[in-house]
Amino acid sequence: TPRVGLSVSLDKNTAVYAVYDEAFTPQSGLLRNGGKVEPITGTNNEIGIKKDWFDGKWNTTLSAYRILKQNELTADPTNTPGSNFSVVLGEKRAQGVEFDLRGKITDGLTLIANYAYTDSKVTEVTPGVTGINVGDVIPGFAKHVSNAWLTYTLQEGTLKGSGISAGFTYLADRATDTWSVGLQKLPNYFKLDGGLFYDRPKFKITGNAFNILNKYLFSGSYYQWLNAYYYQAEAPRNYRISVAYKF
């Protein structure tokens, strides 16, 4: 499948780019009419602008994208318990904008932040398919996604190179397991993580804490054996220690 990209520098700090690629992915499933399952096809279009600020200490990327997929299988909304049929969706579209920011606040203190807005909908329905309509939202997508990560690294002293970090992930306006428009959505999602690291020339020790606020977090997922969506809970507060050694 073809993929084409173009990048143009407007000046020493600014560049614009465009990307176009096509997708072709085999898939398997059982159609109620016994028909042949065609591969997923699709296109991705993206344009954006990248810029360095303050002598390269900060950089930003702003992009807009549109992803189209055709012939993707999904669970047949008319399935009864024990049924495992799929339907050919027709076409779905995910489009939106994304903004990335990263840079140095002060000596040793850095920030990485991201925000994405995605509008995902069914744009075409295969003739004869019932229970799915043009304009229905696509399960499993969050309309708003933002995250940030702050890291402080000691610049001098015995512990030079060691430090602390913290960050969050936030998801809002999440689609449920239903295709219908206007029905209840998944609750908003907020997760706070953090860590400490001790860095020496020959080794590095990192300790991380995940879901620091110990929130009950869950997301909607696709379970192919049932051909349906289900809710999956994430781990409560948990910790991890890792050690890396350079030979």
N, C-alpha and C positions, 0 to 999 in steps of 0.2 A: 504494500500500500504506500502511496506517495506521502511525503512530508516535505514541506517547503518553509523556510524561514528567511527573513530579511531583517537586518539591523542597520540603522543609519545613525551616525554620530552627528548631532547638531552643533555641538561644541565640545570642549574637553571634559565637560561635566554632565552632558545630557545626551541621551540616545533614545531613539524610538525604534520599536520592533513590531513585526507582524509574523504570525505563524499560521500555517494551514496544514492540517493532516487528515488523512482518511483512515478509518478503522475497518477491520474485517475479522470477526471472531466467531469460530464455530461454537455451537451450543447444542444441547440435547434436552429432550423432554417428550411428553406424551400428549398429543393433540386429541381432542375428543372425536374429531372426524377421521382420525388415523392418517392425516396428511403428513407430508414431508416437512421436517423442521429446517428452515433456512438459516444461514449464519446471520449474526448481527452485523449490520453495516452502519457507518456513521461518519460524521465530520466534526472537526474541532477548529474553530476560528478564534484567534486571540490577537489583540493589539495592545500595546502598552508603551509607557515612557519610563525611563530610568534616569535618576539624577543624583549626583553627588553634591553634598553641601559642606560648607565650612572646611575647605581643603581636604575633602574626603573623609572627614570624621563621621559624617552622617550620610546615609544614602536611602533613597526611597524608590519604590516601584509602584506604579498605578497601572492596572490592566483591566481590560474588558474582554469577556469571552462568551462564546455560544457553542454548546455541544449538542449535536443532534444524533439520535440513535434510532435506527429502524429495525423492525422485525424482532425485537427483544421479547423473549418469553417471560410471562409472569403467571402467577397463580390464577386459575379460572375462578372468578368471583361466584360462579354458580355451583362450585364443588360442594358435594354433600360429604358428611363424615366418611372417611375411608377412600374418597376419590383423590386421584393424584394427577388431574389433568391440568394442562397449561393452555394459555391462549397467546396468540401473537399480538402484542400490544399495538403495533402500527408504528407510531413515532412518538418519542418523548424528547423534550427540550429542556436543557439546563443552561441558563444564561445569567450573567451577573457581572459584578465588578469586585476587584480585590486590591487592597492597599497594604504594602509592606514597608516597615520602617525599622532601621537598625542603625546603631551608632554609639558613640562614646559621650556619656554625660559629663564625667570628670575622669581624672586619672584612675584607672582601675574599675570604674563603674560603667557598665554597658547595658544597653536595652535592645531587645528584639520584640517587635510588636506586629500584629497582623489582623486585618479585618476583611471579611468576605461577605458579600450579599449574593445569594443565589435564588433565582426564581425557577422552580422546576415544575413542569406541567406536561400533561398528555396533549399533544398537538394533532395527532391523527389516530383514529380507531379503526382497526380492521373490520370490514363489513361482516355482519353476523355476530360480532362479539357483543355480549350484553353485560351490564354491570360496571362498565368503564365508559366514561364520557370525555369528550374533548374539554380541556380546562381543568380536569381533576388533578390534584396535586400528586406527586410521586412519593410514596412512603419511603422513610429512611433519610430524607433530606432535612437539614436545618436551614432556614432562610437566612439567619444571621449567625456567623461564626467569628469569634474574636479570641485572640490569645496574646499573651505577653510574657516575656522572660527577662528578669533583671539579675545581673551577676556582678558581684563585687570581688575583685582580686587584690590581695595585698601587694603593694609595690615595693616594699622594703622590709628589712628585719629578717629574723630567723625563719619566719613563716612565709616569706616572699613567694608568690605564685599560688598560695592557697587562698581559699575564699568561701563565699556563701552565695547561694542563688535561690530565687523564688519565682514562681510564675503561675498563671491561671489559664484555664480554658473555659469559654462561655459559649453556649449554644442557645438560640432562641427561635421560637416559631417552628418547632419540629413537627413534621407530619406524623400521624399515627399509622396504624396498620390498615386504615381504610382508604379507599380511593376517593370517597365522596368529599365534595367541597363543603366547608363550613362546620364540620364535625369537630369534636374535641381533639386537641393537640396534645402531644407529650409535654410534660412540664419543662420549663427552662432548666438548663444544665450549667452548674458552676463547680469547677474543680480547682483546688489550690494544691500545688506541689512545691517542694523545696529541697534544698540539698546543701551539703558541706563537702569541700574537697581539700585534700592535703597533697600538694604537688612538689615532688623532689626531682632532681635530674634523672634518677634511675627508676622511680616508681611513682604511682599516683593512687591514693585511696579516696574513694567517693562514697558518701552516704546520702541516700535519697529518702525522702518521705513523700508518699503519694496519698492523695485525698486527705490532706491534713485536717480539714474540718469534719472528717468522718461522715460525710453526707451519704444518704441513700441515693445512688445514681444508677440510672438504667437507660437503655437505648432500645430502639426497635431494630430487629434483625430479620433476615430472610433465612428460613429453615427449609432447605431444599427437599428433605425427606418427606415433610408434610406439605410441601409446596405452599407455604403460608408464612406470615410474619409473626414474630413473637417478641416479648420483652425480655431482655437479658440484663440482669443486675451486674454492676461492676463491683470490684473488691472494696471492702471498707478500708479505713486507714491501714497502710502497710508500709514496710520499710525494705530497703535493699542496700547492701554494701558490696562494692566491687573494688578489686585491686588489679592494677595494671603494672607490669614490670617490663622494662626495656633491657634486652640482652645486648 
